[in-house]
Amino acid sequence: MNLKHYTTKTYANKSRLLTMQKRTQTNPIQTQFQNHRLSKFFLAFTFICTIYNLTMQNWTIQKLLNWVTEYLTGKGIDSPRLSAELLLSNVLNMKRIELYMYFDRLVKKEQLDLLHDLVKRAGQSEPIAYLTGKTEFYSIELNITSDCLIPRPETELLVERAVEFLRKRSGRQSALDLCTGCGCIAVAIAKNFADADIIATDISDTALKIAAENIEKHRLKDRIKLFCGDLFDPIMPGLDAAKFDLIVCNPPYVSDSEFEKLDKNVKDYEPRIALFAGVDGLDIYRRIIEGIDAFLKPDAALMLEIGYSQGQAVKELLEQAGCFAKVTIEKDFHNNDRIAIAKKQDLCRS
């Protein structure tokens, strides 16, 4: 051993230690800030590095909920606490309320590994519904994948008005759900109105596979039929149904300019085919209205979800068709245009 080198090194280390102690005494605020940064780094490191985390810490449900919430908050994710609950309850196969019943339960290594991956992806704005494979709509749990648009709370207004309309009519009712996606509207109507036979169409066969799962999940196979095709194309009038009492649709309605402004979790992850509808966002409405007369009974209704500022434009398109006695635009709970309702008259003007 080089004694001289060792002595010099030891002296240098002591000198640095004395310098750090002096800085602590003369600048406590700076030291406190440094300690805070170090503690946050350590917390992040112990979670992200799963192997280190498992050997050095025991993670309970409560500690994980708090950390994931803080992590997602720092990433700017909406509803971070709810997101943390959904991710953790999915990994643990527990209900959200059960997380709070078993706060002190330790989480197993394989569950931590899975949660680590999901939280990382959530922090990159991947939708929580796609990560868990399920979502809730109209108080109904549905399967969901990135092949389908995630159902929004605003769309529940469309279901509510559809059910109200059907309940005021007598006899067995027939309904058509265009652009059904995961089948959320068709399933919600069927579960809340027993006297309806529903046909649901979508251009995406992968989306229809998820719709089929949801129909099976809620035991509605005898009341909802799925057809793959573009809008009315797969429907054969007189064979599949004479005409419909109600047609509902939540079509793509995002315009060119709006698409570029969408949040990252929508634009980068949800299917473009379920969002984009041409330069002004009205392409699908035009095509639906153009073919609607062949599929609606007299005194039947067409109900469309619309974009937040599309009310007047869609109303004009419906009125120009000459098929409807009354056209109304209804706003959602954010006071945005949301639903167009058109009641058919006996004969359309040519």
N, C-alpha and C positions, 0 to 999 in steps of 0.2 A: 504494500500500500504506500502511495505517495503521501507522506505525513504532511509535508508543506502544502500540497494542493488541497488536502482535506481540511486543514486548518483555515486556509484562506476562504474556502467555500463555506465553511461553517460560519466564519465571521461575516461573510457577505449575506448569508441567510438571516443572521441575527440583526444585521444592519437594516435589511428590508423590513423585518418584523417591527423594529423600533419606529421606522418611518411610517408604517401603516398605523401603528398605535397613535402616533402624533396626529396623523390625519383624522383619525376617529375622534380625537379629543378636540381638534380645532374645527372640524366640519361635520357635526353629527347629522345634519339634514342630508348631505350627500351620501353618507354611509347608510342611512336609513333607506334612501332611494335604491342604492345598490343592493341592499339586502332584500328589498321587495322584489326587484327584478330577478335576483337569484332564486327566490322562493317560487316565483311564477314559472321560471325555467325548469326548476326541479319538478314541479307538479306536472308540467307538460311532458317532461322527459319520462317520468315514471309511468305515465299512462301510455304514451306512444310506444315506448320500448317495453313490449309485453313481457319479455323474459326477465328483465331487470325488475319490472313491476311485481311479478309473481314471487320473486325471491325476497323482495324487500318490503312489500306491503300486502296487507289483506284488504281486498276491496269489498265493501258491503254495498247493498243496493242503495242506501242513502248516500254514501260517498260517491258512487258512480253517477247517480242522478244529479248531484250538485256539480260534479266536475263536467259532465257532458253538457249541462245547461250553460255553464260558464264558457266552455269551449265554443259552443254554437253561437252564443251571444257575441263572443269576440270575432266570429266569422261573419256576423251580420245576418244570420239566418232568422227568418220570421218564426215567432212563437217557439223560442228555444226550449222552454220548459216542457211544453207539450211534445215537441219533437223528441226530447230526451226520454220522456215517458213512453212514447210510441216505440222508439228503437229498443229500449231496455225491456219493455213488456214483450216485444216480439222475440227477442233473443232468449228470454227466460220462459217463454210460453206461458205468460201470466196476464191477467187482466190489469189494466192500469191501476185500479183501486187496490189490487193485491200488492203492488209495489210498496204502498204505504202501510200495509198490514205486516209486511216482513222486512222492515227497514234494515234490520241488523243481519239479515241473511248474507252469508258470504257467496260470492259469485265464482263459479268454477273456471278453470283455465281455458277450456275450449269455448266457453261462453264469452270470456273476456276477449279471446282472439277474434271471434265473430263480431262482437260489439266494436272492437277497434277498427275493423275494416268498414263497418257501416257508418261509424261516426266520422271517419276520414272522408268518406264519399259524401255524407251529408254536409260536411264543411265546405265541400266543393260545389254546393248548391244542387246536388242530385235530389229530386223530390223524395220526401219521406215515404210517400205512398208506394213508389217504385221499389224502395229499399225493403219495405216490409211485405210488399205484395198484396196489400189490402187497403181499403179505404171505406169510409162510411158516407152514405148518401141517403137522405130521407129516413134516417134512423135504421138503415139496412147496411149490414156489412157486405162488401163486394170484393171479389178478387180483382186485381189490377196489375197490368204490366206496362212497359213502355210502348207497347203496340197500341195502347188506347189513351185517349185524353183523360186526365183525371177529373172526375165529376166535381163541379163547384157548388157551393151552397146556393148561389144565385139561381142555378138550374132547378132547384127545388120548387121555385115559384111556378115554373112551367108544369111540373107534376101536380102541384096543388090546384091549378086552374083546370087541368085536364080531368082530374078526379071529380072536381066540383061539377064540371060540365056533364060528365057521364052519369053522375048520380041523379041529375035532374031529368034524365031520359028513362023511358020504360023499355023493358025487354032486353034481350041479349044485344050487346053492343060490339062492334068491330072497330079496331083501332090499328093504325099504321104508324110505326116509329121509324123515321128515316135517319140515316147516319147514327145508328144506335151505339156504335163504339162498344163499350163493355156491357151494354144492355141496361144501364142504370135507370133510364126513363121507363123502358118497357117493364122491367122488374118492379119498380116502385108503383106504377099504375096497376099492374096485375095484383100486387099484394094489398092494395088499398081499394080495389074495385073488383069484386069477384065475378061480376057478370060481363066480363070483357074477353074477347078473343083477339089476340094481338099478333100482328106480323111485324117483324123488325128486320130492316135491311142495312147493309153496310158494304162499302166497296172493298174493305180490307178483310181478307179471310183470317188473318192472324188476330184481328180484333174480335171477330165473330167467335173464335175459339174461346176467348175469355168470356164473351157474352154467354156462350153455351154452358160454361162452368158456373156462372152466376145463376142461370136459369135452373140448372140441375141442383145447385146448392139450396135454392129456395123452393124446390119442388114445383116448378111451373112449366114443365115440359109439355103438359097437355093443353096449355093455354097460350104459349108463346112459340111461334115458329120463326126460324131464322133463315133469311135468304141472302146470298152473297151477290152483290151487283151494285150498279150505280143508281142511286135514288129509286125511281119507279121501275127500272129496267127488268129486275127479276120477278116483278108482279104480273101475273096474267089475269086481266079483268075477266070476271065470270067464272074462273077456275079457282084461283086462290081466295078470292073474295069478290062479291058483286061490286059493291062500293063501300066506302068506309064512313062510319059515323064521326070519326075523329082522326085527323092526321097531325102528328106532333113531330117536331124536328129541332135539334140543336146542331145546326150545320157549322162548318167552318165559316168564319166571318171576319177574319183579320185581314186588313188591307196591307199593301206594300209598305207604306210608311209606318204603320203600327207594328208590323212584324219586327222591324229593326229596333224598335223601342221596348220590346218585350223583356221581361226580367230573364236573367240567365237560366233560372230553373225551369222556365217555360221554353224559351227559344232553343236551348241547347239539349233538352231532354224529351220534351213531349213531341209526338209525331207531327211533322209539318203538314201532312195531308189532312189532319184533323183541325188545323188552325187556319191555313192560308186560303184566301178566296178571291184572288185577283187584285187588280189595282185599287179598286174602291171597296173591296170586301163584300160585294153584293152578288158575285157570280152565281153562287148556289141558290140564293133567293130567286133570282131571275129564272133559273131552270126549274125550280119547284113550282113556281107560279105558272110557268108556261104549260106544264103538264097536269096541273091540279084538277081540272074540270072532269077528267075521265075517271077520277078516283074518289071524288067526294059525293055523298048523297045530298039531296036537297035538305036544307036546314042543318047540315053537318058543320063542323068547324075545323079550321086550320090554325094551329098554334105554333109559333116559331120563337125560339130564343134569338135575340138580336144584340148587336154591339151597343155599347153605352151611348153612342151618339147617332145611331142609325135609324131611330124611330121614324122620323119624317120621310126619309128615303124609302124605307120598306113599306110604310103606309101608302105612299104614292104608287109604288109598284103593285100593291094589292088592289088598290082602287082602279088602276088602269086596266087590270085584268077583266073587269066587268062581271065577275062571278060572285061578288060578295055584297050582301045587303048592309053589313056594318063592319067597320075595321076600327079597332082600338089599340092603343099603345099603352102598356102598363110599365110603371117604373119599379125598380127593386128597392130594397131597404137602404141603399146608398143614394137613392133618388136619381138613378141612371136609367135610361131606356133599357128594358130587358125583355119584354114579351110583346109580340104582335099577335092579336087574336082576330081572326076573320070568320064571320058567320056567312055561310053560303046561301045565296038566294036560289029560287027554283030553276031559273034558266040563266045562262051566261050570255052576255052580249057578244055578238060575233065581231 
